[in-house]
Each structure stands twice: as C-alpha cells, then as structure tokens.
Amino acid sequence: MNEVAPRWDPKAPWALPSPTRRRALLVVCGLGLAVSYLLTWDLWLPRLQPPNLPAVDGFRSVGYGVPLLLAAFAAPAFPRVGATLHTGLFVLAVLGDQVRLQPEFVSLAILLLGAAWPTTGLSITRWHLVALWGWAGFHKVLSGGWPTGGASFIATALGAPGVRTLIAVVVPVLEVGLALLAVKPRTWKVLRWAAPAFHLGVLVPLVVTEWNTAVWPWNLCLAAAAPLLFSKSVEDRTEGCILKPRARISVAAVAAFLVVHPTGFYFGVTDAYLAHNLYSSNTAEASICSSASPVGFCRPSPFSTWEELNVPLPPEERLYSAWFFRICQPDQTLRVHGVWTRLSQREVTNEPCRRSVGTDGYRRSFPASPYRPPPAVPRS
C-alpha cells in the first residue's frame, strides 16, 4: 500500500504532518531516556551497595548503561530496531535489578515503542497516558497519606504551607481531568495546552527543592509529547480507516489492560509504580525493630537508594524483605506498614530475621526468634 503523503490540513493549521510528529516524538522520547540514564548512571551498572535485588540472578552482574544509552540514541534514526532493542534491554536490566523498575523509564519506553510502530502504537500510547493521568489522580483521592504527605511537600516547596488543603484537592482533580480530556478527540484541543502546563507545573516544586532529578526529563518529555500525540491530521484519519479488524481488537485489548491493571495495586498484585502511584503517600513503608532496643522502638527505614542511585527504592514488600535478609541480625524484625487507603485499615506485618552469621562470616539459616514487636497503631 502506498504511503500517505504528508499534507497540511486547513482545518488544523497548527498541526504538523503525521510523519513529522512521529519523528519529533521519537526524538523527544529517545533524548529523554538518554538524559534519564545519565542522571541515574550507577543504577544501570553492577554494584555491591546498595544491594542489587535481581528477579533473575543470571542478569545481575551485567552493565546495561552503555547499551541502553546507545539504543535510546539509535531509536530516532532506526525507529523499530532501536525501540525494540531498547525495550528488550530494559526488560533484561529490570530482571537483573528490580530497583530499576522506575515509572519514568517504563513510561518513556512505552512512548518510544509506540512512536516506532505508529499505525497501532500511537493509539496505545494515548491510552497509556489516559491510565497514567487518571490513576495518578485516583490514587491520591483514595490515599490516606496524600493530604499530609505529597500535598504538604508541594505546598512547603512553593513557600505556601497554608494552601496544602487546596493542593490536596486540586492536583488529583487536574490529573483525572487530563485523563478525561484525552478520551475524546473533541477535547484534545484543550488537552494540548493543559497537559504541558500541568507537567511544567509538576517540575516547579521539584526544581525548587532540587529533588528527584531523575523525573525531570520525564515531565519535560510528557509536556512536549502531549501536543504531538493528541492531534489529528489527514494522515491520522486515513490510517485509522485502514486498520484491520484483528489489529483493532488487539489495540482495544491492550488499551483495556493499560486502564484496568492498576486496580491490582489494591489487591497486592500490581507494583505501586506500575500502577501509576505517584507522590500519593499511600505505599508500603518498612522499618527494622530489635529486641535490644526499647519496647516499641523501630529504627526508621535503612532501605534508601537516593544518595547512591538518585532514585527511590520501589516500595514493595518483597524488595524490603530481600534487602532485610542481606543485612539483618538474629534479634531483628522487619516491620512493614502496608498500603494506606481511606477504604481500609493499614495492615502491619512483622518478619523476623531467620539468618545468622557463622564464624566464617557466611550467613546461615536461623530459627525464627520468639521476639515479636508490639503491634503498631495504624495511622489515621
């Protein structure tokens, strides 16, 4: 089939021809990924500290930084090869270390892959953003900690702590609003302005506090990508008509999965970051308790990767446990405060250290200690 020639649409004089927009989207996502990799370079290299937390041990000692960087740079010139190679490398990198499962890299990888396969991929990336915006807001609405956590941080960073309550309401409303605007093409003309304004606004408290620099490129990319993705020209309408029924069913199935799968966060089957749980202050938290410490005292979480890797540890109980069993002493217990929502009481679990250090320095199995810290009072 002959390729549709780029045409200027007099009904949308602001719209770039589709091939130009796709190329621009590839450049935006590829450059955003490359900068993000450079800002978190140590995350993609083999290391001893903070501990590497692999899903598959065989991939833990491989350095993925250079290959991922090259694949991101190659994608604009060789879209399908570069984007596919990048996706494969990223999956292997995450299997080698689950700390790498950061939302900004997952999102930009989806956008890059969608731009490389435009006939079906652009529709899928749009639904990815619908899910991202909608669930980011919905999680905040249901969060038990958002008003005093994320909202308080934003208000303090802006130098206006008195507007915390207003921010707690406005931010989730804006996020859900973006998702609703993205569903219908007739409202895209508003979204093309609203989405960039929102993501540039997200950057303000981060830049003011010089915090979480790894997500700065992501927000800039989303601000630039929204006008490119949510616009229709002659070529887009033509391509939509030539999709085969099987392709339409596949797009619909993937779109449904993207929108529905974040519900798994509330059932313990979807990771917080994969569920678009961002700054919601409702995820699991961990601390270490010791029988040698005063009753009820638990040391705040030592599970931090900020200083060394410039990213947070994904707030998953399996990662807290894996890290804990590498460093724990026989008299210690891992305490995990679970998901914190308005719909249910926050659960607290205690996991004793079952490992001891022998005279040769190696850790061995150790029977569970009879010590149990007193139950924590759930936060209200």
TARAJO-V559440 format. One record per residue. SS is DSSP state (h for helix, s for strand, l for the rest). OMEGA is omega in whole degrees, 0 to 359 (none if undefined). BURIAL is # if it has 9 or more other C-alpha atoms within 8 Angstrom, else .. Layout:
ss = [SS/SS]
omega = [OMEGA/OMEGA]
burial = [BURIAL/BURIAL]
This chain:
ss = [l/l/l/l/l/l/l/l/l/h/h/h/l/l/l/l/l/h/h/h/h/h/h/h/h/h/h/h/h/h/h/h/h/h/h/h/h/h/h/l/h/h/h/h/l/l/l/l/l/l/l/l/l/l/l/l/h/h/h/l/l/l/l/l/h/h/h/h/h/h/h/h/h/h/h/l/l/l/h/h/h/h/h/h/h/h/h/h/h/h/h/h/h/h/h/h/l/h/h/h/l/l/h/h/h/h/h/h/h/h/h/h/h/h/h/h/l/h/h/h/h/h/h/h/h/h/h/h/h/h/h/h/h/h/h/h/h/h/h/h/h/h/s/l/l/l/l/l/l/h/h/h/h/h/h/h/h/l/l/l/h/h/h/h/h/h/h/h/h/h/h/h/h/h/h/h/h/h/h/h/h/h/h/l/h/h/h/h/h/h/h/h/h/h/h/h/h/h/h/h/h/h/h/h/h/h/h/h/h/l/l/l/h/h/h/h/h/h/h/h/h/h/h/h/h/h/h/h/h/l/l/l/l/h/h/h/h/h/h/h/h/h/l/l/h/h/h/h/h/h/h/h/h/h/h/h/h/h/h/h/h/h/h/h/h/h/h/l/l/l/l/l/l/l/l/l/l/l/l/l/l/l/l/l/s/s/s/s/s/s/l/l/l/l/l/l/l/s/s/l/l/l/l/l/l/h/h/h/h/l/l/l/l/l/l/l/h/h/h/h/h/h/h/h/h/h/h/l/l/l/l/s/s/s/s/s/s/l/l/l/s/l/l/l/l/l/l/s/s/s/s/s/l/l/s/s/s/l/l/l/l/l/s/s/s/l/l/l/l/l/l/l/l/l/l/l/l/l/l/l]
omega = [181/179/179/182/178/181/175/182/181/178/178/186/180/189/173/174/185/180/179/179/179/178/178/179/177/180/181/183/179/179/179/178/182/179/179/178/180/179/182/191/183/179/187/180/174/183/175/180/348/186/174/184/186/168/176/186/185/183/189/187/181/175/184/186/183/179/179/180/179/179/178/178/184/187/179/180/181/193/187/179/183/182/178/178/179/180/179/179/180/178/178/180/179/176/179/179/184/175/181/181/183/188/183/181/177/183/181/177/177/179/179/181/179/179/180/179/196/186/177/188/182/176/180/180/176/179/174/180/174/180/180/182/184/182/176/177/184/177/179/179/182/186/174/184/183/183/181/181/183/180/179/178/181/181/180/179/179/180/181/182/181/181/182/181/179/179/180/180/189/185/178/177/179/181/177/177/177/179/180/178/184/185/184/179/183/179/181/181/175/182/182/175/185/183/176/180/181/185/172/176/177/182/187/180/179/180/180/181/182/186/175/182/182/181/178/179/180/180/176/179/178/177/180/185/184/178/179/183/188/174/183/174/185/184/180/182/179/180/179/181/184/176/178/181/180/179/179/179/180/179/180/181/179/179/179/179/181/183/188/190/178/176/180/177/183/177/177/182/179/178/182/183/177/178/179/178/190/178/186/179/181/185/182/176/184/174/181/179/182/178/179/181/176/182/179/182/176/180/178/187/174/188/182/177/185/188/185/188/178/174/176/170/176/189/181/183/181/180/174/181/181/179/182/183/174/187/191/173/186/183/185/180/176/176/181/171/187/181/187/181/177/187/183/179/181/181/177/178/179/181/183/176/180/182/177/179/180/181/180/177/181/180/181/178/183/182/182/178/177/181/174/177/178/181/180/177/180/179/180/none]
burial = [./././././././#/#/./././././#/./#/#/././#/#/#/#/#/#/#/#/#/#/#/#/#/#/#/#/#/./#/#/#/././#/#/#/./././././#/#/#/#/./././#/#/#/././#/#/././#/#/./#/#/#/#/#/#/././#/#/./#/#/#/#/#/#/./#/#/./#/#/#/#/#/#/#/#/#/#/#/#/#/#/#/#/#/#/#/#/#/#/#/#/#/#/#/#/#/#/#/#/#/#/#/#/#/#/#/#/#/#/#/#/#/#/#/#/#/./#/#/#/#/#/#/./#/#/#/#/./#/#/#/#/#/./#/#/././#/#/./#/#/././#/#/#/#/#/#/#/#/#/#/#/#/././././#/#/././#/#/#/#/#/#/#/#/#/#/./#/#/#/#/#/#/#/./././#/#/#/#/#/#/#/#/#/#/#/#/#/#/#/#/#/#/#/#/./#/#/#/#/#/./#/./././#/./././#/#/././#/././#/#/././#/#/./#/#/#/#/#/././././#/#/#/#/#/#/#/#/././#/#/#/#/#/#/#/#/#/#/#/#/././././././#/././#/./././#/#/././#/#/#/./#/#/#/#/././#/#/#/#/#/#/#/././#/#/#/#/#/#/#/#/#/#/#/#/#/#/././././#/./#/./#/./#/#/#/#/#/#/././././././././#/././#/./././#/././././././.]
